[in-house]
């Protein structure tokens, strides 16, 4: 299976503070996705919040919590 060529995606990554990262993804100059990643004070939990548009053009909002064991 092959996919048609897609325009390149660019990412702008910015540290908001020592534990928060903000990422903006663009394709064809249009923002397609923004993410915020926050690391807990104890460093054991990462919370990622993702707002964007899927391949069908529908808005998506996802929150993922990852814990170190």
N, CA, C and O atoms as a printed pandas DataFrame, in Angstrom:
     atom_number atom_name residue_name chain_id  residue_number  x_coord  y_coord  z_coord
0              1         N          UNK        A               1    0.850   -1.158    0.000
1              2        CA          UNK        A               1    0.000    0.000    0.000
2              3         C          UNK        A               1    0.904    1.231    0.000
3              4         O          UNK        A               1    1.912    1.272    0.706
4              5         N          UNK        A               2    0.542    2.209   -0.780
5              6        CA          UNK        A               2    1.290    3.460   -0.804
6              7         C          UNK        A               2    0.343    4.614   -0.505
7              8         O          UNK        A               2   -0.864    4.520   -0.730
8              9         N          UNK        A               3    0.899    5.687   -0.003
9             10        CA          UNK        A               3    0.117    6.871    0.292
10            11         C          UNK        A               3    0.523    7.974   -0.678
11            12         O          UNK        A               3    1.681    8.046   -1.088
12            13         N          UNK        A               4   -0.413    8.823   -1.040
13            14        CA          UNK        A               4   -0.026    9.945   -1.892
14            15         C          UNK        A               4    0.921   10.873   -1.131
15            16         O          UNK        A               4    0.848   10.962    0.095
16            17         N          UNK        A               5    1.800   11.557   -1.843
17            18        CA          UNK        A               5    2.711   12.462   -1.141
18            19         C          UNK        A               5    1.937   13.565   -0.418
19            20         O          UNK        A               5    0.955   14.096   -0.939
20            21         N          UNK        A               6    2.379   13.890    0.754
21            22        CA          UNK        A               6    1.723   14.929    1.558
22            23         C          UNK        A               6    2.682   16.093    1.736
23            24         O          UNK        A               6    3.898   15.902    1.734
24            25         N          UNK        A               7    2.150   17.292    1.888
25            26        CA          UNK        A               7    3.021   18.436    2.154
26            27         C          UNK        A               7    3.770   18.228    3.471
27            28         O          UNK        A               7    3.252   17.574    4.376
28            29         N          UNK        A               8    4.961   18.768    3.588
29            30        CA          UNK        A               8    5.720   18.578    4.825
30            31         C          UNK        A               8    5.026   19.235    6.020
31            32         O          UNK        A               8    4.289   20.211    5.884
32            33         N          UNK        A               9    5.287   18.669    7.172
33            34        CA          UNK        A               9    4.747   19.189    8.423
34            35         C          UNK        A               9    5.888   19.860    9.174
35            36         O          UNK        A               9    6.980   19.299    9.275
36            37         N          UNK        A              10    5.645   21.058    9.701
37            38        CA          UNK        A              10    6.653   21.730   10.509
38            39         C          UNK        A              10    6.181   21.770   11.954
39            40         O          UNK        A              10    4.981   21.808   12.227
40            41         N          UNK        A              11    7.137   21.761   12.876
41            42        CA          UNK        A              11    6.819   21.786   14.302
42            43         C          UNK        A              11    7.576   22.932   14.963
43            44         O          UNK        A              11    8.782   23.087   14.775
44            45         N          UNK        A              12    6.851   23.729   15.736
45            46        CA          UNK        A              12    7.462   24.781   16.553
46            47         C          UNK        A              12    7.330   24.335   18.007
47            48         O          UNK        A              12    6.223   24.176   18.521
48            49         N          UNK        A              13    8.469   24.137   18.658
49            50        CA          UNK        A              13    8.493   23.623   20.023
50            51         C          UNK        A              13    9.016   24.716   20.950
51            52         O          UNK        A              13   10.072   25.300   20.706
52            53         N          UNK        A              14    8.261   24.986   22.018
53            54        CA          UNK        A              14    8.626   26.047   22.953
54            55         C          UNK        A              14    8.485   25.539   24.380
55            56         O          UNK        A              14    7.471   24.942   24.740
56            57         N          UNK        A              15    9.507   25.780   25.187
57            58        CA          UNK        A              15    9.392   25.500   26.616
58            59         C          UNK        A              15    8.648   26.665   27.257
59            60         O          UNK        A              15    9.078   27.812   27.136
60            61         N          UNK        A              16    7.538   26.387   27.937
61            62        CA          UNK        A              16    6.761   27.407   28.632
62            63         C          UNK        A              16    7.413   27.688   29.986
63            64         O          UNK        A              16    7.550   28.839   30.400
64            65         N          UNK        A              17    7.803   26.626   30.653
65            66        CA          UNK        A              17    8.538   26.703   31.913
66            67         C          UNK        A              17    9.327   25.402   32.050
67            68         O          UNK        A              17    9.421   24.639   31.089
68            69         N          UNK        A              18    9.890   25.139   33.217
69            70        CA          UNK        A              18   10.759   23.971   33.399
70            71         C          UNK        A              18   10.044   22.633   33.216
71            72         O          UNK        A              18   10.696   21.616   32.980
72            73         N          UNK        A              19    8.709   22.619   33.322
73            74        CA          UNK        A              19    7.980   21.357   33.230
74            75         C          UNK        A              19    6.912   21.336   32.145
75            76         O          UNK        A              19    6.179   20.353   32.032
76            77         N          UNK        A              20    6.804   22.400   31.338
77            78        CA          UNK        A              20    5.735   22.484   30.336
78            79         C          UNK        A              20    6.311   22.790   28.963
79            80         O          UNK        A              20    7.099   23.719   28.790
80            81         N          UNK        A              21    5.896   21.982   27.990
81            82        CA          UNK        A              21    6.340   22.114   26.607
82            83         C          UNK        A              21    5.117   22.378   25.739
83            84         O          UNK        A              21    4.090   21.719   25.902
84            85         N          UNK        A              22    5.213   23.336   24.818
85            86        CA          UNK        A              22    4.111   23.668   23.903
86            87         C          UNK        A              22    4.588   23.386   22.475
87            88         O          UNK        A              22    5.666   23.826   22.078
88            89         N          UNK        A              23    3.781   22.651   21.708
89            90        CA          UNK        A              23    4.138   22.271   20.344
90            91         C          UNK        A              23    3.022   22.688   19.396
91            92         O          UNK        A              23    1.849   22.429   19.661
92            93         N          UNK        A              24    3.387   23.336   18.287
93            94        CA          UNK        A              24    2.425   23.716   17.251
94            95         C          UNK        A              24    2.866   23.059   15.951
95            96         O          UNK        A              24    3.996   23.255   15.503
96            97         N          UNK        A              25    1.971   22.275   15.344
97            98        CA          UNK        A              25    2.252   21.623   14.062
98            99         C          UNK        A              25    1.510   22.355   12.950
99           100         O          UNK        A              25    0.339   22.707   13.092
100          101         N          UNK        A              26    2.220   22.580   11.833
101          102        CA          UNK        A              26    1.610   23.249   10.682
102          103         C          UNK        A              26    1.845   22.427    9.426
103          104         O          UNK        A              26    2.874   21.771    9.268
104          105         N          UNK        A              27    0.863   22.481    8.538
105          106        CA          UNK        A              27    0.971   21.867    7.217
106          107         C          UNK        A              27    0.398   22.867    6.224
107          108         O          UNK        A              27   -0.719   23.354    6.401
108          109         N          UNK        A              28    1.153   23.170    5.189
109          110        CA          UNK        A              28    0.756   24.199    4.216
110          111         C          UNK        A              28    0.508   25.547    4.883
111          112         O          UNK        A              28   -0.364   26.301    4.453
112          113         N          UNK        A              29    1.272   25.854    5.933
113          114        CA          UNK        A              29    1.125   27.130    6.617
114          115         C          UNK        A              29   -0.074   27.225    7.533
115          116         O          UNK        A              29   -0.298   28.274    8.136
116          117         N          UNK        A              30   -0.852   26.165    7.659
117          118        CA          UNK        A              30   -2.057   26.153    8.492
118          119         C          UNK        A              30   -1.820   25.288    9.730
119          120         O          UNK        A              30   -1.303   24.176    9.628
120          121         N          UNK        A              31   -2.200   25.804   10.895
121          122        CA          UNK        A              31   -2.049   25.029   12.126
122          123         C          UNK        A              31   -2.990   23.832   12.079
123          124         O          UNK        A              31   -4.199   23.986   11.908
124          125         N          UNK        A              32   -2.423   22.640   12.233
125          126        CA          UNK        A              32   -3.224   21.422   12.218
126          127         C          UNK        A              32   -3.337   20.789   13.601
127          128         O          UNK        A              32   -4.235   19.983   13.847
128          129         N          UNK        A              33   -2.418   21.157   14.510
129          130        CA          UNK        A              33   -2.402   20.492   15.801
130          131         C          UNK        A              33   -1.628   21.345   16.801
131          132         O          UNK        A              33   -0.599   21.928   16.458
132          133         N          UNK        A              34   -2.119   21.419   18.030
133          134        CA          UNK        A              34   -1.356   22.019   19.123
134          135         C          UNK        A              34   -1.336   21.031   20.272
135          136         O          UNK        A              34   -2.328   20.362   20.561
136          137         N          UNK        A              35   -0.186   20.955   20.917
137          138        CA          UNK        A              35   -0.031   20.031   22.034
138          139         C          UNK        A              35    0.609   20.759   23.208
139          140         O          UNK        A              35    1.442   21.649   23.034
140          141         N          UNK        A              36    0.201   20.358   24.401
141          142        CA          UNK        A              36    0.856   20.839   25.599
142          143         C          UNK        A              36    1.215   19.616   26.422
143          144         O          UNK        A              36    0.372   18.759   26.688
144          145         N          UNK        A              37    2.481   19.547   26.821
145          146        CA          UNK        A              37    2.990   18.416   27.585
146          147         C          UNK        A              37    3.477   18.949   28.924
147          148         O          UNK        A              37    4.321   19.844   28.975
148          149         N          UNK        A              38    2.937   18.391   30.013
149          150        CA          UNK        A              38    3.293   18.852   31.352
150          151         C          UNK        A              38    3.838   17.673   32.149
151          152         O          UNK        A              38    3.221   16.610   32.218
152          153         N          UNK        A              39    5.012   17.884   32.753
153          154        CA          UNK        A              39    5.642   16.875   33.608
154          155         C          UNK        A              39    5.345   17.259   35.059
155          156         O          UNK        A              39    5.528   18.410   35.453
156          157         N          UNK        A              40    4.889   16.292   35.843
157          158        CA          UNK        A              40    4.561   16.560   37.244
158          159         C          UNK        A              40    5.817   16.953   38.026
159          160         O          UNK        A              40    6.937   16.686   37.590
160          161         N          UNK        A              41    5.620   17.587   39.181
161          162        CA          UNK        A              41    6.749   18.026   40.012
162          163         C          UNK        A              41    7.651   16.872   40.412
163          164         O          UNK        A              41    8.871   17.020   40.478
164          165         N          UNK        A              42    7.040   15.710   40.682
165          166        CA          UNK        A              42    7.856   14.559   41.092
166          167         C          UNK        A              42    8.447   13.806   39.897
167          168         O          UNK        A              42    9.199   12.849   40.081
168          169         N          UNK        A              43    8.113   14.231   38.672
169          170        CA          UNK        A              43    8.680   13.625   37.474
170          171         C          UNK        A              43    8.107   12.269   37.112
171          172         O          UNK        A              43    8.621   11.611   36.207
172          173         N          UNK        A              44    7.059   11.831   37.791
173          174        CA          UNK        A              44    6.511   10.501   37.555
174          175         C          UNK        A              44    5.309   10.473   36.616
175          176         O          UNK        A              44    4.915    9.403   36.152
176          177         N          UNK        A              45    4.719   11.642   36.329
177          178        CA          UNK        A              45    3.523   11.693   35.492
178          179         C          UNK        A              45    3.698   12.731   34.383
179          180         O          UNK        A              45    4.169   13.842   34.624
180          181         N          UNK        A              46    3.312   12.351   33.176
181          182        CA          UNK        A              46    3.317   13.269   32.042
182          183         C          UNK        A              46    1.882   13.346   31.519
183          184         O          UNK        A              46    1.262   12.322   31.233
184          185         N          UNK        A              47    1.365   14.562   31.398
185          186        CA          UNK        A              47    0.023   14.784   30.865
186          187         C          UNK        A              47    0.159   15.516   29.534
187          188         O          UNK        A              47    0.726   16.607   29.473
188          189         N          UNK        A              48   -0.361   14.914   28.478
189          190        CA          UNK        A              48   -0.316   15.512   27.141
190          191         C          UNK        A              48   -1.730   15.864   26.704
191          192         O          UNK        A              48   -2.621   15.015   26.723
192          193         N          UNK        A              49   -1.935   17.116   26.309
193          194        CA          UNK        A              49   -3.218   17.572   25.802
194          195         C          UNK        A              49   -3.028   17.940   24.342
195          196         O          UNK        A              49   -2.147   18.731   24.004
196          197         N          UNK        A              50   -3.850   17.371   23.480
197          198        CA          UNK        A              50   -3.702   17.504   22.035
198          199         C          UNK        A              50   -5.009   18.014   21.435
199          200         O          UNK        A              50   -6.058   17.389   21.593
200          201         N          UNK        A              51   -4.941   19.144   20.751
201          202        CA          UNK        A              51   -6.106   19.702   20.059
202          203         C          UNK        A              51   -5.733   19.897   18.599
203          204         O          UNK        A              51   -4.716   20.516   18.288
204          205         N          UNK        A              52   -6.560   19.367   17.702
205          206        CA          UNK        A              52   -6.243   19.508   16.295
206          207         C          UNK        A              52   -7.372   19.053   15.403
207          208         O          UNK        A              52   -8.543   19.051   15.783
208          209         N          UNK        A              53   -6.976   18.662   14.188
209          210        CA          UNK        A              53   -7.920   18.228   13.169
210          211         C          UNK        A              53   -7.422   16.904   12.614
211          212         O          UNK        A              53   -6.238   16.772   12.303
212          213         N          UNK        A              54   -8.314   15.915   12.485
213          214        CA          UNK        A              54   -7.903   14.625   11.930
214          215         C          UNK        A              54   -7.914   14.667   10.395
215          216         O          UNK        A              54   -8.195   15.708    9.801
216          217         N          UNK        A              55   -7.612   13.548    9.769
217          218        CA          UNK        A              55   -7.523   13.478    8.306
218          219         C          UNK        A              55   -8.850   13.785    7.620
219          220         O          UNK        A              55   -8.870   14.191    6.458
220          221         N          UNK        A              56   -9.958   13.592    8.335
221          222        CA          UNK        A              56  -11.287   13.873    7.772
222          223         C          UNK        A              56  -11.704   15.331    7.978
223          224         O          UNK        A              56  -12.783   15.734    7.544
224          225         N          UNK        A              57  -10.849   16.126    8.641
225          226        CA          UNK        A              57  -11.177   17.520    8.899
226          227         C          UNK        A              57  -11.996   17.737   10.158
227          228         O          UNK        A              57  -12.477   18.844   10.403
228          229         N          UNK        A              58  -12.159   16.689   10.960
229          230        CA          UNK        A              58  -12.941   16.781   12.194
230          231         C          UNK        A              58  -12.039   17.231   13.347
231          232         O          UNK        A              58  -10.881   16.825   13.436
232          233         N          UNK        A              59  -12.587   18.074   14.228
233          234        CA          UNK        A              59  -11.820   18.520   15.386
234          235         C          UNK        A              59  -11.633   17.355   16.347
235          236         O          UNK        A              59  -12.533   16.539   16.546
236          237         N          UNK        A              60  -10.444   17.296   16.937
237          238        CA          UNK        A              60  -10.149   16.265   17.929
238          239         C          UNK        A              60   -9.558   16.916   19.177
239          240         O          UNK        A              60   -8.883   17.942   19.100
240          241         N          UNK        A              61   -9.820   16.306   20.315
241          242        CA          UNK        A              61   -9.264   16.737   21.597
242          243         C          UNK        A              61   -8.921   15.467   22.359
243          244         O          UNK        A              61   -9.801   14.663   22.666
244          245         N          UNK        A              62   -7.650   15.288   22.660
245          246        CA          UNK        A              62   -7.211   14.091   23.359
246          247         C          UNK        A              62   -6.373   14.489   24.570
247          248         O          UNK        A              62   -5.566   15.417   24.503
248          249         N          UNK        A              63   -6.573   13.785   25.664
249          250        CA          UNK        A              63   -5.747   13.963   26.856
250          251         C          UNK        A              63   -5.174   12.586   27.196
251          252         O          UNK        A              63   -5.907   11.605   27.325
252          253         N          UNK        A              64   -3.847   12.536   27.337
253          254        CA          UNK        A              64   -3.179   11.272   27.652
254          255         C          UNK        A              64   -2.339   11.475   28.914
255          256         O          UNK        A              64   -1.572   12.433   29.020
256          257         N          UNK        A              65   -2.496   10.570   29.850
257          258        CA          UNK        A              65   -1.739   10.628   31.089
258          259         C          UNK        A              65   -0.866    9.381   31.170
259          260         O          UNK        A              65   -1.354    8.252   31.105
260          261         N          UNK        A              66    0.429    9.613   31.314
261          262        CA          UNK        A              66    1.393    8.511   31.386
262          263         C          UNK        A              66    2.085    8.570   32.746
263          264         O          UNK        A              66    2.576    9.620   33.162
264          265         N          UNK        A              67    2.114    7.422   33.435
265          266        CA          UNK        A              67    2.751    7.358   34.752
266          267         C          UNK        A              67    3.921    6.398   34.733
267          268         O          UNK        A              67    3.838    5.302   34.179
268          269         N          UNK        A              68    5.021    6.830   35.352
269          270        CA          UNK        A              68    6.199    5.977   35.490
270          271         C          UNK        A              68    5.941    4.979   36.610
271          272         O          UNK        A              68    5.429    5.333   37.672
272          273         N          UNK        A              69    6.306    3.723   36.353
273          274        CA          UNK        A              69    6.078    2.697   37.375
274          275         C          UNK        A              69    7.363    2.237   37.984
275          276         O          UNK        A              69    7.356    1.375   38.863
